[in-house]
C-alpha cells in the first residue's frame, strides 16, 4: 500500500516520464488448487468459533495459506484430500481447481474470474466437524494479473482489460492471451496462472516473463 501511494504521488508530480523506468519486478506465481470460505461455512466445517491460522503467507498483503484443509468429493466418488483453505475468510465460498483436477474428479467446471460463481459447478466438501454441499462455486480461475493503479497506468490498462503474457524458458516460449487485469491500491504486481499452465510453460525454468497490452 505504501509503495503504491508513493509511486502514485511521484508520477503525479513528475509526469508520465517517471514511469519509463518500468513497474516493479513482475512476479508470476502458480496458483495450486484451493478453497475460499465464508465465516458461516467455516463454522460448519470446523466447528463454532474456529479461526483460520496462517500456514504460509502469500505474496499479496494480508493473504495466507491457512493450516486448515478439507476433502472435496466428486461425482465419480473420487476425492481430493488436503484441499487447503486460503485466508482470510470471504463473503462467499469458492473452490479453484485446474483442468486436470476437474477431469480427475469428473467435474465440468467453467473458467471464471474469482467471485463470478453464479451457475458454476457444485460439490461436496468434508471438514473435521461437518459437511457442506456446494450448489455452485467450483471454477477454474481465469488467469489474471494483480496491479496497483500506478502499474495499470504504466501498462496503459484498466481493471477488466485483457493482456498477453510471454513466458520464455529453454526451448519453450509460451504465449498466454486473455490475462485478466485486476486493479486495487492494495495490490502488488503479480500474475496468477494455474498449475496446468505453469507446467505447460515450464515456469520453474523461465528466463523471462513479459506482459504486453493488447491493442
C-alpha positions as CSV (number, residue, x, y, z in Angstrom):
1,X,0.0,0.0,0.0
2,X,2.8,2.4,1.0
3,X,4.8,1.6,-2.2
4,X,1.7,2.1,-4.3
5,X,0.8,5.5,-2.8
6,X,4.4,6.8,-3.0
7,X,4.7,5.8,-6.7
8,X,1.3,7.4,-7.5
9,X,2.4,10.7,-5.8
10,X,5.7,10.6,-7.7
11,X,4.0,10.0,-11.0
12,X,1.6,12.9,-10.4
13,X,4.4,15.3,-9.6
14,X,6.9,14.5,-12.3
15,X,4.6,13.2,-15.0
16,X,4.5,10.2,-17.3
17,X,8.3,10.1,-17.9
18,X,8.8,8.8,-14.4
19,X,7.1,5.6,-15.5
20,X,9.6,4.9,-18.3
21,X,11.8,3.0,-15.9
22,X,9.0,0.4,-15.6
23,X,6.9,-1.0,-12.9
24,X,8.1,-3.2,-10.0
25,X,9.5,-6.5,-11.0
26,X,6.9,-8.8,-12.4
27,X,6.2,-11.8,-10.2
28,X,4.5,-14.8,-11.7
29,X,3.1,-17.5,-9.4
30,X,1.4,-20.8,-9.9
31,X,-1.9,-21.0,-8.0
32,X,-2.5,-24.5,-6.8
33,X,-6.0,-25.8,-6.1
34,X,-7.5,-24.1,-3.0
35,X,-10.7,-23.0,-1.3
36,X,-12.0,-19.7,-0.1
37,X,-14.6,-19.9,2.6
38,X,-17.3,-17.7,4.2
39,X,-17.4,-17.5,8.0
40,X,-20.7,-19.4,8.1
41,X,-19.3,-22.4,6.1
42,X,-16.0,-22.3,8.1
43,X,-18.0,-22.9,11.3
44,X,-19.9,-25.8,9.7
45,X,-16.7,-27.5,8.5
46,X,-14.5,-26.8,11.6
47,X,-16.9,-26.0,14.4
48,X,-18.2,-22.9,16.1
49,X,-15.5,-20.3,16.9
50,X,-12.9,-21.7,14.6
51,X,-10.5,-19.2,13.1
52,X,-8.1,-19.6,10.2
53,X,-4.4,-19.6,11.2
54,X,-1.6,-18.9,8.8
55,X,0.5,-21.8,7.5
56,X,2.3,-19.7,4.8
57,X,2.0,-16.0,3.9
58,X,1.3,-15.3,0.2
59,X,2.7,-12.5,-2.0
60,X,-0.4,-10.2,-1.7
61,X,-0.5,-8.4,1.6
62,X,-2.7,-10.0,4.2
63,X,-3.4,-13.2,2.2
64,X,-2.2,-16.5,3.5
65,X,-2.5,-20.3,3.0
66,X,-4.1,-21.5,6.3
67,X,-3.4,-24.6,8.3
68,X,-6.9,-25.8,7.6
69,X,-7.6,-28.4,4.9
70,X,-10.7,-30.2,3.7
71,X,-11.7,-33.0,1.3
72,X,-13.6,-32.4,-1.9
73,X,-15.7,-35.2,-3.2
74,X,-16.5,-35.5,-7.0
75,X,-19.4,-37.3,-8.7
76,X,-17.2,-40.3,-9.5
77,X,-16.7,-40.9,-5.8
78,X,-13.1,-39.7,-6.3
79,X,-11.8,-37.3,-3.7
80,X,-9.2,-34.5,-3.5
81,X,-7.9,-34.6,0.1
82,X,-5.9,-31.9,1.8
83,X,-7.5,-29.1,-0.2
84,X,-6.1,-26.0,1.5
85,X,-8.2,-23.1,2.6
86,X,-6.8,-19.6,1.9
87,X,-7.4,-16.8,4.4
88,X,-8.8,-14.5,5.5
89,X,-12.5,-15.5,5.1
90,X,-14.5,-14.1,2.3
91,X,-18.2,-13.3,1.8
92,X,-18.7,-16.4,-0.4
93,X,-17.4,-19.9,-0.6
94,X,-15.4,-20.8,-3.8
95,X,-13.1,-23.6,-4.9
96,X,-10.5,-23.1,-7.6
97,X,-9.2,-26.2,-9.5
98,X,-7.0,-26.8,-12.5
99,X,-8.5,-28.5,-15.6
100,X,-6.5,-31.7,-14.7
101,X,-8.2,-31.7,-11.2
102,X,-11.6,-31.4,-12.7
103,X,-11.0,-34.3,-15.1
104,X,-9.9,-36.5,-12.3
105,X,-13.0,-35.6,-10.2
106,X,-15.4,-35.9,-13.1
107,X,-16.4,-32.2,-12.9
108,X,-17.2,-29.9,-15.7
109,X,-16.0,-26.5,-14.4
110,X,-16.2,-23.2,-16.1
111,X,-13.4,-20.7,-16.5
112,X,-14.4,-17.7,-14.4
113,X,-13.0,-14.6,-12.7
114,X,-12.8,-15.1,-9.0
115,X,-16.1,-14.3,-7.3
116,X,-18.1,-15.0,-10.5
117,X,-19.7,-18.2,-9.4
118,X,-23.3,-18.0,-10.4
119,X,-24.4,-21.1,-12.3
120,X,-21.0,-22.8,-11.8
121,X,-20.4,-26.3,-10.7
122,X,-21.1,-27.6,-7.2
123,X,-19.7,-30.4,-5.0
124,X,-19.5,-31.8,-1.5
125,X,-16.8,-30.6,1.0
126,X,-15.9,-32.6,4.1
127,X,-14.3,-31.0,7.1
128,X,-13.4,-32.4,10.5
129,X,-16.6,-31.2,12.1
130,X,-19.2,-31.1,9.3
131,X,-20.1,-31.3,5.6
132,X,-21.3,-28.7,3.2
133,X,-22.9,-29.3,-0.2
134,X,-22.0,-26.5,-2.5
135,X,-24.7,-25.9,-5.1
136,X,-22.2,-23.8,-7.1
137,X,-18.8,-22.2,-6.6
138,X,-16.2,-24.6,-8.2
139,X,-14.4,-22.9,-11.0
140,X,-11.2,-22.8,-13.0
141,X,-9.9,-19.3,-12.2
142,X,-9.2,-17.2,-15.2
143,X,-5.5,-16.3,-15.5
144,X,-5.1,-12.8,-14.1
145,X,-2.7,-10.1,-13.1
146,X,-2.9,-8.1,-9.9
147,X,-1.9,-4.4,-10.3
148,X,-1.8,-1.2,-8.3
149,X,-3.2,1.9,-10.1
150,X,0.4,3.0,-10.9
151,X,1.2,-0.3,-12.5
152,X,-2.0,0.0,-14.5
153,X,-1.0,3.5,-15.6
154,X,2.4,2.2,-16.7
155,X,0.9,-0.5,-18.9
156,X,-2.0,1.7,-20.1
157,X,-4.7,-0.7,-18.9
158,X,-7.7,-0.6,-16.6
159,X,-9.5,-3.2,-14.4
160,X,-11.3,-5.7,-16.6
161,X,-9.0,-5.3,-19.6
162,X,-7.1,-8.3,-21.0
163,X,-3.4,-8.6,-21.6
164,X,-0.9,-11.1,-23.1
165,X,2.0,-12.7,-21.2
166,X,5.0,-14.2,-22.9
167,X,7.0,-16.7,-20.9
168,X,10.4,-17.6,-22.2
169,X,12.0,-20.9,-21.0
170,X,14.7,-23.1,-22.6
171,X,13.2,-24.3,-25.9
172,X,9.7,-23.4,-24.6
173,X,8.4,-19.9,-25.3
174,X,4.7,-19.8,-24.4
175,X,2.1,-17.1,-25.0
176,X,-0.9,-16.6,-22.7
177,X,-3.7,-14.4,-24.0
178,X,-6.8,-13.3,-22.1
179,X,-4.8,-12.3,-19.0
180,X,-7.5,-10.5,-16.9
181,X,-6.4,-7.2,-15.3
182,X,-7.4,-6.6,-11.7
183,X,-6.6,-3.3,-10.1
184,X,-6.6,-2.2,-6.5
185,X,-4.4,0.2,-4.4
186,X,-3.5,-2.7,-2.1
187,X,-2.3,-5.0,-4.9
188,X,1.3,-5.8,-5.7
189,X,2.2,-6.6,-9.3
190,X,1.7,-10.4,-9.6
191,X,0.4,-12.8,-12.2
192,X,-1.6,-15.9,-11.2
193,X,-1.7,-18.9,-13.5
194,X,-2.9,-22.4,-12.5
195,X,-0.6,-25.5,-12.2
196,X,-1.5,-26.8,-15.6
197,X,-0.5,-23.5,-17.2
198,X,2.7,-23.3,-15.1
199,X,3.7,-26.8,-16.2
200,X,3.0,-26.2,-19.8
201,X,5.3,-23.1,-20.0
202,X,8.0,-24.7,-17.7
203,X,7.6,-21.7,-15.3
204,X,10.2,-23.2,-13.0
205,X,12.9,-22.7,-15.6
206,X,11.6,-19.5,-17.1
207,X,14.2,-16.9,-18.0
208,X,11.8,-14.0,-18.8
209,X,8.1,-13.1,-18.3
210,X,6.7,-10.1,-20.1
211,X,3.3,-8.5,-20.0
212,X,2.0,-6.9,-23.2
213,X,-1.0,-4.7,-23.6
214,X,-3.5,-5.9,-26.2
215,X,-4.4,-3.3,-28.9
